[in-house]
Amino acid sequence: MNEKWKEFLAAVEKKCPQTHVYTQPEECLIYSHGCYPREYKWLLQGDYPYLTRAVVSPADEVEISEIVKLANEYEVGIIPYGGGSGIVGGTIPYQGEIMIDVKRLQDFSINIVNGTARGGAGLTGAEFENLLNEHGYTAGQYPQSFQSACLGGMTATRAIGTFSTKYGKMDDMVTALNVVLPNGDIFHSHLAPKRSTGPELNQVFLGSEGVYGIITSVEMKIYPVAETRIFQAYTFPSTHDGLNAIRNFIHKGLRPAVVRLYDEVEAVPKIASYGFEKGFVLLILVFEGNKEMSELEAKMTKEICLGNNGRYKGELAAKEWLATRFSTKKMLDFDAIKGGTADAIEVAAPWDCIENVWREMRKALEPMCTVVDCHFSHVYHNGASVYVIYHAKTGGDDKAGEERYLQCLDTAIQTSLQYGGNVSHHHGVGTAKAKYMEAEHGKAGVYVMKALKDAIDPKGIVNKGVLGL
Ligand SMILES: Cc1cc2nc3c(=O)[nH]c(=O)nc-3n(C[C@H](O)[C@H](O)[C@H](O)COP(=O)(O)OP(=O)(O)OC[C@H]3O[C@@H](n4cnc5c(N)ncnc54)[C@H](O)[C@@H]3O)c2cc1C
């Protein structure tokens, strides 16, 4: 980072009088990390290695635009910061970059005629949903980080919630957005529901993790709050049977809001606590929406599950999952142990590879870990995601824990790629997975992303290094 950052801050304070600027070491430390497992290890190792010089918190989109222009003028690196719940090292100020906190962007409006609502990039998922609920609507977006992840961050990472089979992921939910480009210009997407006017620009910014600019507001699809919720649980003799049942009902067009299949190992404590068949896997389904449609969907799905070796187990397991769905205590507590490291690695694969990806990732991680839990919780017409939670073996200090984290991540990603899976299903790339971008997109794909970055951010002002750009 060049030394002009002090002049930059002075210019920001002059030009943007509503902007708050924080430079106290404690304030800088809070914003210098997100939820990337290595960042936990750095926090536990004493002096924090990568501190931001300052945090800038603008009042609105116009101030963000001015700040970005000034960052260009003074050639000062900046990083957009939402909830800080990112898990892949997308907000690390390696060069002391200045954090641009978007949380003061809190606008909200609802358009019931269009079935959309617009929220400022700084509203958390929970705040946006609560505002919608006051009008009798929902966006159906419930990531586990619902209380902290912001609309801008969720859009920038293509986040997904547990009700994704019905409502989709951010890439399906967002209908329009505003973005301050790295030169300070503001992009507003047209509100037309579909266009044939060149590539879809919304999708260029969805998943861009800040490298193409700062998202300031997002328009999303909304739906009336569900009239009814129907809960079901099934056991199956094997993951293979459970996946077959899911693929069958998805191909018939059935869309339970929640689909979660726990494999033979992750299911063990749940199976034991409900007294279900030992060694079986557990499937949880939640249907919601209009009463008659949900009942019909639940009935048809049940027939398919029963026809694919499933055994119906009532409502309780699904209801209890709903009640505890936001708890992350187990994994985060483990990260706090000296020398310990834990993570959730999420990849996706087509149906014809999914079982190999799941089996081989589990097999590869088991010798390195004390816990390897696997489930499938986001399903699509042509495949599904595999979600692997691991606790690595402990020992040594936190530096050793950090090394083990890197080994586990590499083992998991390389195995996924080898068996037909990909690099990330929904956590994004950040800096943690940047080196795998070519394996995901090929040289030509990376060339397109890099050429776009070089064209719109020639000085590398915003989120340098994220996505490997
Ligand atoms: C306990 C836990 C549970 C989680 N569960 C889920 C889950 O269920 N589903 C899921 O998808 N993810 C999940 N995540 C990951 C994380 O919550 C998501 O990646 C989330 O979308 C990040 O949003 P944020 O506002 O916290 O972004 P941040 O962490 O602040 O930033 C993430 C990235 O986006 C960029 N960014 C942030 N705001 C903007 C903006 N306005 N414009 C441009 N770029 C921006 C940042 O620079 C960074 O690169 C979880 C994380 C944790 C810690």
The ligand as an SDF file (V2000), in Angstrom:
LIG
                    3D

 53 58  0  0  0  0  0  0  0  0999 V2000
  -21.2280  -19.6530   10.4350 C   0  0  0  0  0  0  0  0  0  0  0  0
  -21.3140  -19.3910    8.9680 C   0  0  0  0  0  0  0  0  0  0  0  0
  -22.3410  -19.9490    8.2310 C   0  0  0  0  0  0  0  0  0  0  0  0
  -22.4290  -19.6900    6.8590 C   0  0  0  0  0  0  0  0  0  0  0  0
  -23.4780  -20.2160    6.1520 N   0  0  0  0  0  0  0  0  0  0  0  0
  -23.6020  -19.9420    4.8380 C   0  0  0  0  0  0  0  0  0  0  0  0
  -24.7040  -20.4490    4.0940 C   0  0  0  0  0  0  0  0  0  0  0  0
  -25.5930  -21.1300    4.6150 O   0  0  0  0  0  0  0  0  0  0  0  0
  -24.7730  -20.1430    2.7810 N   0  0  0  0  0  0  0  0  0  0  0  0
  -23.8210  -19.3810    2.1730 C   0  0  0  0  0  0  0  0  0  0  0  0
  -23.9340  -19.1420    0.9780 O   0  0  0  0  0  0  0  0  0  0  0  0
  -22.7660  -18.9050    2.8460 N   0  0  0  0  0  0  0  0  0  0  0  0
  -22.6350  -19.1510    4.1520 C   0  0  0  0  0  0  0  0  0  0  0  0
  -21.5660  -18.6510    4.8580 N   0  0  0  0  0  0  0  0  0  0  0  0
  -20.5800  -17.8210    4.1790 C   0  0  0  0  0  0  0  0  0  0  0  0
  -20.9170  -16.3100    4.2060 C   0  0  0  0  0  0  0  0  0  0  0  0
  -21.9100  -16.0180    5.1480 O   0  0  0  0  0  0  0  0  0  0  0  0
  -21.3700  -15.8660    2.8270 C   0  0  0  0  0  0  0  0  0  0  0  0
  -20.2820  -15.9500    1.9410 O   0  0  0  0  0  0  0  0  0  0  0  0
  -21.9600  -14.4640    2.7940 C   0  0  0  0  0  0  0  0  0  0  0  0
  -22.5870  -14.2840    1.5620 O   0  0  0  0  0  0  0  0  0  0  0  0
  -20.9570  -13.3480    3.0190 C   0  0  0  0  0  0  0  0  0  0  0  0
  -21.6730  -12.1290    3.2080 O   0  0  0  0  0  0  0  0  0  0  0  0
  -21.0310  -10.9390    4.0540 P   0  0  0  0  0  0  0  0  0  0  0  0
  -21.9410   -9.7670    3.9400 O   0  0  0  0  0  0  0  0  0  0  0  0
  -20.6900  -11.3870    5.3920 O   0  0  0  0  0  0  0  0  0  0  0  0
  -19.7330  -10.6420    3.1760 O   0  0  0  0  0  0  0  0  0  0  0  0
  -18.2450  -10.3210    3.6530 P   0  0  0  0  0  0  0  0  0  0  0  0
  -17.6960  -11.4230    4.4470 O   0  0  0  0  0  0  0  0  0  0  0  0
  -18.2000   -8.9650    4.2260 O   0  0  0  0  0  0  0  0  0  0  0  0
  -17.5230  -10.3110    2.2290 O   0  0  0  0  0  0  0  0  0  0  0  0
  -17.4450  -11.4790    1.4300 C   0  0  0  0  0  0  0  0  0  0  0  0
  -16.8560  -11.0920    0.0590 C   0  0  0  0  0  0  0  0  0  0  0  0
  -17.7740  -10.2480   -0.6460 O   0  0  0  0  0  0  0  0  0  0  0  0
  -17.2150   -8.9630   -0.8610 C   0  0  0  0  0  0  0  0  0  0  0  0
  -18.2680   -7.9880   -0.5870 N   0  0  0  0  0  0  0  0  0  0  0  0
  -18.9420   -7.7850    0.5830 C   0  0  0  0  0  0  0  0  0  0  0  0
  -19.8710   -6.8200    0.4160 N   0  0  0  0  0  0  0  0  0  0  0  0
  -19.7770   -6.4170   -0.8670 C   0  0  0  0  0  0  0  0  0  0  0  0
  -20.4650   -5.4450   -1.6470 C   0  0  0  0  0  0  0  0  0  0  0  0
  -21.4220   -4.6880   -1.1360 N   0  0  0  0  0  0  0  0  0  0  0  0
  -20.1000   -5.2900   -2.9380 N   0  0  0  0  0  0  0  0  0  0  0  0
  -19.1250   -6.0390   -3.4860 C   0  0  0  0  0  0  0  0  0  0  0  0
  -18.4380   -6.9680   -2.8010 N   0  0  0  0  0  0  0  0  0  0  0  0
  -18.7650   -7.1570   -1.5080 C   0  0  0  0  0  0  0  0  0  0  0  0
  -16.0390   -8.8560    0.1040 C   0  0  0  0  0  0  0  0  0  0  0  0
  -15.0640   -7.9520   -0.3380 O   0  0  0  0  0  0  0  0  0  0  0  0
  -15.5690  -10.2910    0.1630 C   0  0  0  0  0  0  0  0  0  0  0  0
  -14.7510  -10.5900   -0.9380 O   0  0  0  0  0  0  0  0  0  0  0  0
  -21.4470  -18.8840    6.2280 C   0  0  0  0  0  0  0  0  0  0  0  0
  -20.4210  -18.3200    6.9780 C   0  0  0  0  0  0  0  0  0  0  0  0
  -20.3480  -18.5680    8.3430 C   0  0  0  0  0  0  0  0  0  0  0  0
  -19.2540  -17.9380    9.1300 C   0  0  0  0  0  0  0  0  0  0  0  0
  1  2  1  0
  2  3  1  0
  2 52  2  0
  3  4  2  0
  4  5  1  0
  4 50  1  0
  5  6  2  0
  6  7  1  0
  6 13  1  0
  7  8  2  0
  7  9  1  0
  9 10  1  0
 10 11  2  0
 10 12  1  0
 12 13  2  0
 13 14  1  0
 14 15  1  0
 14 50  1  0
 15 16  1  0
 16 17  1  0
 16 18  1  0
 18 19  1  0
 18 20  1  0
 20 21  1  0
 20 22  1  0
 22 23  1  0
 23 24  1  0
 24 25  2  0
 24 26  1  0
 24 27  1  0
 27 28  1  0
 28 29  2  0
 28 30  1  0
 28 31  1  0
 31 32  1  0
 32 33  1  0
 33 34  1  0
 33 48  1  0
 34 35  1  0
 35 36  1  0
 35 46  1  0
 36 37  1  0
 36 45  1  0
 37 38  2  0
 38 39  1  0
 39 40  1  0
 39 45  2  0
 40 41  1  0
 40 42  2  0
 42 43  1  0
 43 44  2  0
 44 45  1  0
 46 47  1  0
 46 48  1  0
 48 49  1  0
 50 51  2  0
 51 52  1  0
 52 53  1  0
M  END
$$$$
